[in-house]
């Protein structure tokens, strides 16, 4: 008489079913929070019952650092616009500095190319 086998899941299947990442599943296995065993192919097998028991106590689906929301949506739009304007100003200023450096480098090379051979030789 064979013993009935319980349904098992791979870490990827368990992650999809519980709504967490595969790495979270592996951490839970390594910490002993989630019961699992390796099969003959050395692959992790997680019992569905063990996953169902662990899933409610698993990590919350909240972001690590929730974005603060202002009281008025118009304020958020203004803040986003101001941030965009400031970042674009910084980008324009960086491009101006790069262009100025390229022009001064070009002028130095032009001056060296236009020197007479005598000045190049003597210095």
N, CA, C and O atoms as a GROMACS GRO file, in nm:
protein
  492
    1UNK      N    1   0.083  -0.118   0.000
    1UNK     CA    2   0.000   0.000   0.000
    1UNK      C    3   0.088   0.125   0.000
    1UNK      O    4   0.177   0.139   0.083
    2UNK      N    5   0.062   0.214  -0.093
    2UNK     CA    6   0.140   0.337  -0.105
    2UNK      C    7   0.083   0.445  -0.014
    2UNK      O    8  -0.038   0.455   0.006
    3UNK      N    9   0.173   0.524   0.038
    3UNK     CA   10   0.127   0.638   0.118
    3UNK      C   11   0.095   0.752   0.024
    3UNK      O   12   0.172   0.779  -0.068
    4UNK      N   13  -0.015   0.820   0.044
    4UNK     CA   14  -0.049   0.930  -0.045
    4UNK      C   15   0.053   1.043  -0.029
    4UNK      O   16   0.092   1.078   0.082
    5UNK      N   17   0.093   1.098  -0.142
    5UNK     CA   18   0.189   1.209  -0.138
    5UNK      C   19   0.113   1.341  -0.139
    5UNK      O   20   0.015   1.358  -0.211
    6UNK      N   21   0.161   1.430  -0.059
    6UNK     CA   22   0.100   1.563  -0.053
    6UNK      C   23   0.147   1.645  -0.172
    6UNK      O   24   0.260   1.627  -0.218
    7UNK      N   25   0.064   1.734  -0.223
    7UNK     CA   26   0.108   1.816  -0.336
    7UNK      C   27   0.224   1.906  -0.294
    7UNK      O   28   0.222   1.968  -0.187
    8UNK      N   29   0.325   1.913  -0.380
    8UNK     CA   30   0.441   1.997  -0.351
    8UNK      C   31   0.458   2.100  -0.461
    8UNK      O   32   0.408   2.085  -0.573
    9UNK      N   33   0.529   2.205  -0.426
    9UNK     CA   34   0.553   2.316  -0.519
    9UNK      C   35   0.702   2.346  -0.524
    9UNK      O   36   0.774   2.325  -0.426
   10UNK      N   37   0.747   2.395  -0.637
   10UNK     CA   38   0.884   2.444  -0.646
   10UNK      C   39   0.888   2.584  -0.584
   10UNK      O   40   0.783   2.644  -0.564
   11UNK      N   41   1.006   2.635  -0.552
   11UNK     CA   42   1.013   2.771  -0.497
   11UNK      C   43   0.950   2.876  -0.589
   11UNK      O   44   0.887   2.970  -0.541
   12UNK      N   45   0.966   2.861  -0.720
   12UNK     CA   46   0.905   2.956  -0.814
   12UNK      C   47   0.753   2.950  -0.807
   12UNK      O   48   0.685   3.053  -0.802
   13UNK      N   49   0.699   2.828  -0.806
   13UNK     CA   50   0.553   2.812  -0.799
   13UNK      C   51   0.500   2.866  -0.667
   13UNK      O   52   0.395   2.930  -0.663
   14UNK      N   53   0.573   2.839  -0.558
   14UNK     CA   54   0.531   2.888  -0.426
   14UNK      C   55   0.533   3.040  -0.422
   14UNK      O   56   0.445   3.103  -0.362
   15UNK      N   57   0.634   3.100  -0.485
   15UNK     CA   58   0.643   3.246  -0.488
   15UNK      C   59   0.525   3.306  -0.564
   15UNK      O   60   0.465   3.404  -0.519
   16UNK      N   61   0.492   3.248  -0.678
   16UNK     CA   62   0.379   3.298  -0.756
   16UNK      C   63   0.248   3.283  -0.679
   16UNK      O   64   0.163   3.372  -0.680
   17UNK      N   65   0.233   3.170  -0.613
   17UNK     CA   66   0.109   3.142  -0.542
   17UNK      C   67   0.092   3.232  -0.420
   17UNK      O   68  -0.020   3.273  -0.387
   18UNK      N   69   0.202   3.263  -0.352
   18UNK     CA   70   0.192   3.344  -0.230
   18UNK      C   71   0.210   3.492  -0.255
   18UNK      O   72   0.187   3.573  -0.165
   19UNK      N   73   0.252   3.530  -0.375
   19UNK     CA   74   0.265   3.672  -0.408
   19UNK      C   75   0.392   3.737  -0.354
   19UNK      O   76   0.395   3.858  -0.332
   20UNK      N   77   0.496   3.657  -0.332
   20UNK     CA   78   0.624   3.711  -0.287
   20UNK      C   79   0.731   3.668  -0.386
   20UNK      O   80   0.704   3.592  -0.479
   21UNK      N   81   0.852   3.717  -0.368
   21UNK     CA   82   0.961   3.680  -0.459
   21UNK      C   83   1.015   3.541  -0.426
   21UNK      O   84   0.993   3.489  -0.317
   22UNK      N   85   1.084   3.484  -0.522
   22UNK     CA   86   1.145   3.353  -0.500
   22UNK      C   87   1.249   3.362  -0.389
   22UNK      O   88   1.263   3.270  -0.308
   23UNK      N   89   1.320   3.473  -0.385
   23UNK     CA   90   1.422   3.493  -0.281
   23UNK      C   91   1.358   3.494  -0.142
   23UNK      O   92   1.417   3.442  -0.047
   24UNK      N   93   1.240   3.551  -0.129
   24UNK     CA   94   1.170   3.550   0.001
   24UNK      C   95   1.136   3.407   0.042
   24UNK      O   96   1.147   3.372   0.160
   25UNK      N   97   1.095   3.327  -0.054
   25UNK     CA   98   1.066   3.186  -0.026
   25UNK      C   99   1.193   3.115   0.021
   25UNK      O  100   1.191   3.041   0.119
   26UNK      N  101   1.304   3.139  -0.050
   26UNK     CA  102   1.429   3.074  -0.014
   26UNK      C  103   1.478   3.118   0.124
   26UNK      O  104   1.529   3.037   0.200
   27UNK      N  105   1.462   3.245   0.156
   27UNK     CA  106   1.500   3.294   0.289
   27UNK      C  107   1.417   3.225   0.397
   27UNK      O  108   1.470   3.187   0.502
   28UNK      N  109   1.287   3.209   0.371
   28UNK     CA  110   1.200   3.143   0.468
   28UNK      C  111   1.240   2.997   0.486
   28UNK      O  112   1.234   2.944   0.598
   29UNK      N  113   1.280   2.931   0.379
   29UNK     CA  114   1.326   2.792   0.389
   29UNK      C  115   1.455   2.786   0.470
   29UNK      O  116   1.468   2.703   0.561
   30UNK      N  117   1.550   2.875   0.437
   30UNK     CA  118   1.679   2.876   0.507
   30UNK      C  119   1.662   2.909   0.655
   30UNK      O  120   1.737   2.858   0.738
   31UNK      N  121   1.565   2.993   0.688
   31UNK     CA  122   1.541   3.030   0.828
   31UNK      C  123   1.459   2.925   0.902
   31UNK      O  124   1.442   2.934   1.024
   32UNK      N  125   1.408   2.827   0.830
   32UNK     CA  126   1.327   2.723   0.893
   32UNK      C  127   1.183   2.765   0.915
   32UNK      O  128   1.108   2.695   0.984
   33UNK      N  129   1.143   2.877   0.858
   33UNK     CA  130   1.006   2.924   0.874
   33UNK      C  131   0.909   2.852   0.781
   33UNK      O  132   0.790   2.843   0.809
   34UNK      N  133   0.961   2.800   0.671
   34UNK     CA  134   0.879   2.734   0.570
   34UNK      C  135   0.933   2.593   0.552
   34UNK      O  136   1.050   2.574   0.518
   35UNK      N  137   0.848   2.494   0.574
   35UNK     CA  138   0.890   2.355   0.562
   35UNK      C  139   0.910   2.316   0.417
   35UNK      O  140   0.823   2.337   0.333
   36UNK      N  141   1.026   2.258   0.388
   36UNK     CA  142   1.057   2.214   0.252
   36UNK      C  143   1.160   2.102   0.260
   36UNK      O  144   1.230   2.088   0.361
   37UNK      N  145   1.170   2.025   0.155
   37UNK     CA  146   1.272   1.920   0.147
   37UNK      C  147   1.323   1.914   0.004
   37UNK      O  148   1.261   1.965  -0.089
   38UNK      N  149   1.438   1.850  -0.011
   38UNK     CA  150   1.495   1.835  -0.145
   38UNK      C  151   1.454   1.699  -0.201
   38UNK      O  152   1.451   1.599  -0.129
   39UNK      N  153   1.424   1.696  -0.330
   39UNK     CA  154   1.387   1.569  -0.393
   39UNK      C  155   1.512   1.498  -0.445
   39UNK      O  156   1.624   1.541  -0.416
   40UNK      N  157   1.495   1.391  -0.521
   40UNK     CA  158   1.608   1.313  -0.573
   40UNK      C  159   1.694   1.393  -0.670
   40UNK      O  160   1.811   1.359  -0.691
   41UNK      N  161   1.640   1.497  -0.726
   41UNK     CA  162   1.715   1.582  -0.820
   41UNK      C  163   1.776   1.703  -0.750
   41UNK      O  164   1.824   1.796  -0.815
   42UNK      N  165   1.774   1.702  -0.617
   42UNK     CA  166   1.830   1.809  -0.534
   42UNK      C  167   1.757   1.942  -0.554
   42UNK      O  168   1.816   2.048  -0.540
   43UNK      N  169   1.629   1.934  -0.586
   43UNK     CA  170   1.546   2.054  -0.603
   43UNK      C  171   1.456   2.067  -0.482
   43UNK      O  172   1.407   1.968  -0.428
   44UNK      N  173   1.434   2.191  -0.440
   44UNK     CA  174   1.347   2.214  -0.325
   44UNK      C  175   1.203   2.183  -0.360
   44UNK      O  176   1.155   2.218  -0.468
   45UNK      N  177   1.134   2.117  -0.269
   45UNK     CA  178   0.992   2.088  -0.281
   45UNK      C  179   0.924   2.140  -0.156
   45UNK      O  180   0.962   2.104  -0.044
   46UNK      N  181   0.823   2.223  -0.174
   46UNK     CA  182   0.752   2.284  -0.063
   46UNK      C  183   0.611   2.226  -0.060
   46UNK      O  184   0.542   2.225  -0.161
   47UNK      N  185   0.571   2.178   0.056
   47UNK     CA  186   0.436   2.124   0.068
   47UNK      C  187   0.336   2.238   0.066
   47UNK      O  188   0.357   2.342   0.129
   48UNK      N  189   0.227   2.219  -0.007
   48UNK     CA  190   0.125   2.324  -0.020
   48UNK      C  191   0.068   2.363   0.116
   48UNK      O  192   0.040   2.480   0.140
   49UNK      N  193   0.051   2.266   0.205
   49UNK     CA  194  -0.003   2.296   0.338
   49UNK      C  195   0.093   2.384   0.417
   49UNK      O  196   0.051   2.475   0.489
   50UNK      N  197   0.223   2.356   0.404
   50UNK     CA  198   0.323   2.436   0.474
   50UNK      C  199   0.324   2.579   0.420
   50UNK      O  200   0.337   2.674   0.497
   51UNK      N  201   0.309   2.593   0.289
   51UNK     CA  202   0.304   2.726   0.228
   51UNK      C  203   0.180   2.801   0.275
   51UNK      O  204   0.188   2.920   0.306
   52UNK      N  205   0.067   2.733   0.280
   52UNK     CA  206  -0.057   2.797   0.324
   52UNK      C  207  -0.046   2.843   0.469
   52UNK      O  208  -0.100   2.947   0.506
   53UNK      N  209   0.025   2.767   0.550
   53UNK     CA  210   0.044   2.804   0.690
   53UNK      C  211   0.139   2.923   0.702
   53UNK      O  212   0.119   3.010   0.787
   54UNK      N  213   0.242   2.927   0.619
   54UNK     CA  214   0.343   3.033   0.626
   54UNK      C  215   0.295   3.163   0.562
   54UNK      O  216   0.326   3.270   0.613
   55UNK      N  217   0.221   3.156   0.453
   55UNK     CA  218   0.185   3.274   0.373
   55UNK      C  219   0.122   3.387   0.454
   55UNK      O  220   0.162   3.501   0.434
   56UNK      N  221   0.026   3.363   0.543
   56UNK     CA  222  -0.030   3.476   0.617
   56UNK      C  223   0.071   3.545   0.708
   56UNK      O  224   0.058   3.664   0.736
   57UNK      N  225   0.172   3.470   0.754
   57UNK     CA  226   0.272   3.530   0.842
   57UNK      C  227   0.393   3.577   0.764
   57UNK      O  228   0.490   3.626   0.823
   58UNK      N  229   0.389   3.564   0.634
   58UNK     CA  230   0.500   3.608   0.550
   58UNK      C  231   0.511   3.759   0.546
   58UNK      O  232   0.437   3.828   0.616
   59UNK      N  233   0.602   3.811   0.465
   59UNK     CA  234   0.622   3.955   0.459
   59UNK      C  235   0.499   4.028   0.408
   59UNK      O  236   0.425   3.976   0.324
   60UNK      N  237   0.477   4.146   0.459
   60UNK     CA  238   0.364   4.228   0.416
   60UNK      C  239   0.388   4.281   0.276
   60UNK      O  240   0.503   4.292   0.232
   61UNK      N  241   0.283   4.312   0.207
   61UNK     CA  242   0.293   4.362   0.071
   61UNK      C  243   0.300   4.514   0.066
   61UNK      O  244   0.254   4.575  -0.030
   62UNK      N  245   0.358   4.574   0.167
   62UNK     CA  246   0.371   4.719   0.172
   62UNK      C  247   0.509   4.758   0.122
   62UNK      O  248   0.604   4.682   0.142
   63UNK      N  249   0.522   4.872   0.057
   63UNK     CA  250   0.654   4.916   0.014
   63UNK      C  251   0.741   4.946   0.137
   63UNK      O  252   0.690   4.982   0.243
   64UNK      N  253   0.872   4.931   0.120
   64UNK     CA  254   0.964   4.952   0.231
   64UNK      C  255   0.960   5.097   0.280
   64UNK      O  256   0.964   5.122   0.400
   65UNK      N  257   0.952   5.190   0.188
   65UNK     CA  258   0.948   5.332   0.222
   65UNK      C  259   0.833   5.396   0.146
   65UNK      O  260   0.851   5.440   0.033
   66UNK      N  261   0.715   5.401   0.206
   66UNK     CA  262   0.602   5.459   0.134
   66UNK      C  263   0.627   5.606   0.104
   66UNK      O  264   0.680   5.680   0.187
   67UNK      N  265   0.589   5.647  -0.014
   67UNK     CA  266   0.607   5.786  -0.054
   67UNK      C  267   0.509   5.874   0.021
   67UNK      O  268   0.390   5.843   0.028
   68UNK      N  269   0.557   5.984   0.076
   68UNK     CA  270   0.465   6.074   0.145
   68UNK      C  271   0.371   6.139   0.044
   68UNK      O  272   0.413   6.177  -0.066
   69UNK      N  273   0.247   6.152   0.080
   69UNK     CA  274   0.150   6.214  -0.009
   69UNK      C  275   0.102   6.344   0.053
   69UNK      O  276   0.062   6.347   0.169
   70UNK      N  277   0.107   6.452  -0.023
   70UNK     CA  278   0.061   6.579   0.031
   70UNK      C  279  -0.091   6.580   0.044
   70UNK      O  280  -0.161   6.497  -0.014
   71UNK      N  281  -0.140   6.677   0.121
   71UNK     CA  282  -0.283   6.687   0.143
   71UNK      C  283  -0.358   6.726   0.015
   71UNK      O  284  -0.473   6.688  -0.004
   72UNK      N  285  -0.290   6.801  -0.071
   72UNK     CA  286  -0.355   6.848  -0.192
   72UNK      C  287  -0.280   6.796  -0.314
   72UNK      O  288  -0.158   6.811  -0.322
   73UNK      N  289  -0.350   6.734  -0.409
   73UNK     CA  290  -0.284   6.682  -0.529
   73UNK      C  291  -0.214   6.791  -0.610
   73UNK      O  292  -0.113   6.765  -0.675
   74UNK      N  293  -0.266   6.913  -0.605
   74UNK     CA  294  -0.202   7.022  -0.679
   74UNK      C  295  -0.063   7.049  -0.624
   74UNK      O  296   0.029   7.083  -0.699
   75UNK      N  297  -0.047   7.034  -0.492
   75UNK     CA  298   0.085   7.051  -0.432
   75UNK      C  299   0.183   6.948  -0.485
   75UNK      O  300   0.298   6.980  -0.515
   76UNK      N  301   0.138   6.826  -0.498
   76UNK     CA  302   0.224   6.719  -0.550
   76UNK      C  303   0.267   6.751  -0.692
   76UNK      O  304   0.383   6.731  -0.727
   77UNK      N  305   0.176   6.799  -0.772
   77UNK     CA  306   0.209   6.833  -0.911
   77UNK      C  307   0.309   6.947  -0.914
   77UNK      O  308   0.403   6.945  -0.994
   78UNK      N  309   0.291   7.047  -0.828
   78UNK     CA  310   0.384   7.160  -0.822
   78UNK      C  311   0.522   7.113  -0.777
   78UNK      O  312   0.623   7.155  -0.833
   79UNK      N  313   0.526   7.026  -0.678
   79UNK     CA  314   0.654   6.975  -0.629
   79UNK      C  315   0.724   6.895  -0.739
   79UNK      O  316   0.844   6.911  -0.760
   80UNK      N  317   0.650   6.810  -0.808
   80UNK     CA  318   0.709   6.731  -0.916
   80UNK      C  319   0.761   6.821  -1.027
   80UNK      O  320   0.868   6.797  -1.082
   81UNK      N  321   0.685   6.925  -1.061
   81UNK     CA  322   0.728   7.018  -1.165
   81UNK      C  323   0.853   7.091  -1.123
   81UNK      O  324   0.946   7.107  -1.203
   82UNK      N  325   0.859   7.137  -0.998
   82UNK     CA  326   0.978   7.206  -0.948
   82UNK      C  327   1.100   7.115  -0.950
   82UNK      O  328   1.209   7.158  -0.988
   83UNK      N  329   1.082   6.990  -0.911
   83UNK     CA  330   1.194   6.896  -0.914
   83UNK      C  331   1.243   6.873  -1.056
   83UNK      O  332   1.363   6.866  -1.080
   84UNK      N  333   1.150   6.862  -1.149
   84UNK     CA  334   1.186   6.843  -1.288
   84UNK      C  335   1.261   6.964  -1.342
   84UNK      O  336   1.361   6.950  -1.411
   85UNK      N  337   1.213   7.084  -1.310
   85UNK     CA  338   1.278   7.206  -1.356
   85UNK      C  339   1.420   7.214  -1.300
   85UNK      O  340   1.514   7.246  -1.373
   86UNK      N  341   1.436   7.185  -1.171
   86UNK     CA  342   1.569   7.191  -1.110
   86UNK      C  343   1.664   7.091  -1.172
   86UNK      O  344   1.781   7.122  -1.197
   87UNK      N  345   1.617   6.969  -1.197
   87UNK     CA  346   1.705   6.869  -1.257
   87UNK      C  347   1.741   6.908  -1.400
   87UNK      O  348   1.853   6.882  -1.445
   88UNK      N  349   1.648   6.968  -1.473
   88UNK     CA  350   1.679   7.012  -1.609
   88UNK      C  351   1.777   7.129  -1.609
   88UNK      O  352   1.864   7.137  -1.695
   89UNK      N  353   1.764   7.219  -1.512
   89UNK     CA  354   1.861   7.330  -1.500
   89UNK      C  355   2.001   7.276  -1.474
   89UNK      O  356   2.098   7.322  -1.533
   90UNK      N  357   2.011   7.178  -1.384
   90UNK     CA  358   2.141   7.119  -1.355
   90UNK      C  359   2.199   7.051  -1.479
   90UNK      O  360   2.319   7.060  -1.504
   91UNK      N  361   2.114   6.985  -1.555
   91UNK     CA  362   2.159   6.919  -1.677
   91UNK      C  363   2.208   7.021  -1.779
   91UNK      O  364   2.311   6.999  -1.843
   92UNK      N  365   2.135   7.131  -1.796
   92UNK     CA  366   2.176   7.236  -1.890
   92UNK      C  367   2.309   7.296  -1.847
   92UNK      O  368   2.396   7.319  -1.930
   93UNK      N  369   2.324   7.322  -1.717
   93UNK     CA  370   2.449   7.380  -1.666
   93UNK      C  371   2.566   7.284  -1.689
   93UNK      O  372   2.676   7.329  -1.725
   94UNK      N  373   2.545   7.156  -1.668
   94UNK     CA  374   2.651   7.058  -1.692
   94UNK      C  375   2.689   7.054  -1.840
   94UNK      O  376   2.806   7.042  -1.874
   95UNK      N  377   2.590   7.064  -1.927
   95UNK     CA  378   2.618   7.066  -2.070
   95UNK      C  379   2.693   7.193  -2.111
   95UNK      O  380   2.780   7.188  -2.198
   96UNK      N  381   2.659   7.306  -2.049
   96UNK     CA  382   2.732   7.430  -2.077
   96UNK      C  383   2.878   7.417  -2.037
   96UNK      O  384   2.968   7.456  -2.111
   97UNK      N  385   2.902   7.361  -1.919
   97UNK     CA  386   3.041   7.343  -1.874
   97UNK      C  387   3.116   7.250  -1.968
   97UNK      O  388   3.232   7.274  -2.000
   98UNK      N  389   3.049   7.144  -2.013
   98UNK     CA  390   3.114   7.051  -2.105
   98UNK      C  391   3.145   7.119  -2.238
   98UNK      O  392   3.253   7.098  -2.294
   99UNK      N  393   3.052   7.200  -2.288
   99UNK     CA  394   3.074   7.271  -2.414
   99UNK      C  395   3.187   7.372  -2.399
   99UNK      O  396   3.270   7.386  -2.490
  100UNK      N  397   3.192   7.444  -2.287
  100UNK     CA  398   3.300   7.541  -2.264
  100UNK      C  399   3.436   7.471  -2.260
  100UNK      O  400   3.533   7.521  -2.317
  101UNK      N  401   3.442   7.357  -2.195
  101UNK     CA  402   3.567   7.282  -2.187
  101UNK      C  403   3.609   7.233  -2.326
  101UNK      O  404   3.727   7.237  -2.360
  102UNK      N  405   3.513   7.186  -2.404
  102UNK     CA  406   3.544   7.139  -2.539
  102UNK      C  407   3.592   7.254  -2.628
  102UNK      O  408   3.684   7.236  -2.708
  103UNK      N  409   3.531   7.371  -2.614
  103UNK     CA  410   3.573   7.487  -2.693
  103UNK      C  411   3.713   7.532  -2.654
  103UNK      O  412   3.793   7.564  -2.742
  104UNK      N  413   3.744   7.536  -2.526
  104UNK     CA  414   3.878   7.579  -2.486
  104UNK      C  415   3.982   7.477  -2.531
  104UNK      O  416   4.093   7.515  -2.570
  105UNK      N  417   3.948   7.349  -2.527
  105UNK     CA  418   4.039   7.246  -2.575
  105UNK      C  419   4.060   7.261  -2.726
  105UNK      O  420   4.173   7.249  -2.775
  106UNK      N  421   3.952   7.286  -2.798
  106UNK     CA  422   3.962   7.307  -2.942
  106UNK      C  423   4.050   7.426  -2.975
  106UNK      O  424   4.133   7.419  -3.065
  107UNK      N  425   4.032   7.538  -2.901
  107UNK     CA  426   4.112   7.657  -2.925
  107UNK      C  427   4.260   7.632  -2.899
  107UNK      O  428   4.345   7.682  -2.973
  108UNK      N  429   4.291   7.555  -2.796
  108UNK     CA  430   4.431   7.524  -2.766
  108UNK      C  431   4.492   7.441  -2.879
  108UNK      O  432   4.606   7.466  -2.920
  109UNK      N  433   4.418   7.343  -2.929
  109UNK     CA  434   4.469   7.262  -3.039
  109UNK      C  435   4.485   7.346  -3.166
  109UNK      O  436   4.581   7.327  -3.241
  110UNK      N  437   4.392   7.438  -3.190
  110UNK     CA  438   4.401   7.524  -3.308
  110UNK      C  439   4.526   7.611  -3.299
  110UNK      O  440   4.596   7.630  -3.398
  111UNK      N  441   4.552   7.665  -3.182
  111UNK     CA  442   4.669   7.751  -3.163
  111UNK      C  443   4.797   7.672  -3.188
  111UNK      O  444   4.890   7.723  -3.250
  112UNK      N  445   4.802   7.549  -3.138
  112UNK     CA  446   4.922   7.467  -3.161
  112UNK      C  447   4.937   7.433  -3.309
  112UNK      O  448   5.050   7.427  -3.358
  113UNK      N  449   4.829   7.411  -3.379
  113UNK     CA  450   4.836   7.375  -3.521
  113UNK      C  451   4.876   7.494  -3.606
  113UNK      O  452   4.934   7.475  -3.713
  114UNK      N  453   4.847   7.617  -3.562
  114UNK     CA  454   4.876   7.734  -3.643
  114UNK      C  455   5.014   7.794  -3.614
  114UNK      O  456   5.053   7.888  -3.683
  115UNK      N  457   5.087   7.746  -3.518
  115UNK     CA  458   5.221   7.797  -3.490
  115UNK      C  459   5.314   7.764  -3.605
  115UNK      O  460   5.298   7.663  -3.673
  116UNK      N  461   5.408   7.850  -3.626
  116UNK     CA  462   5.506   7.824  -3.732
  116UNK      C  463   5.600   7.712  -3.686
  116UNK      O  464   5.610   7.684  -3.566
  117UNK      N  465   5.667   7.651  -3.779
  117UNK     CA  466   5.755   7.541  -3.744
  117UNK      C  467   5.869   7.589  -3.656
  117UNK      O  468   5.921   7.514  -3.573
  118UNK      N  469   5.908   7.717  -3.674
  118UNK     CA  470   6.018   7.772  -3.594
  118UNK      C  471   5.975   7.784  -3.447
  118UNK      O  472   6.053   7.752  -3.357
  119UNK      N  473   5.851   7.831  -3.422
  119UNK     CA  474   5.801   7.843  -3.285
  119UNK      C  475   5.781   7.706  -3.222
  119UNK      O  476   5.800   7.688  -3.102
  120UNK      N  477   5.742   7.609  -3.303
  120UNK     CA  478   5.726   7.474  -3.251
  120UNK      C  479   5.862   7.417  -3.208
  120UNK      O  480   5.872   7.349  -3.107
  121UNK      N  481   5.964   7.447  -3.287
  121UNK     CA  482   6.097   7.395  -3.259
  121UNK      C  483   6.159   7.463  -3.137
  121UNK      O  484   6.216   7.397  -3.050
  122UNK      N  485   6.148   7.596  -3.131
  122UNK     CA  486   6.211   7.673  -3.024
  122UNK      C  487   6.122   7.674  -2.900
  122UNK      O  488   6.171   7.668  -2.788
  123UNK      N  489   5.995   7.682  -2.920
  123UNK     CA  490   5.903   7.680  -2.806
  123UNK      C  491   5.843   7.810  -2.787
  123UNK      O  492   5.763   7.828  -2.696
   0.00000   0.00000   0.00000
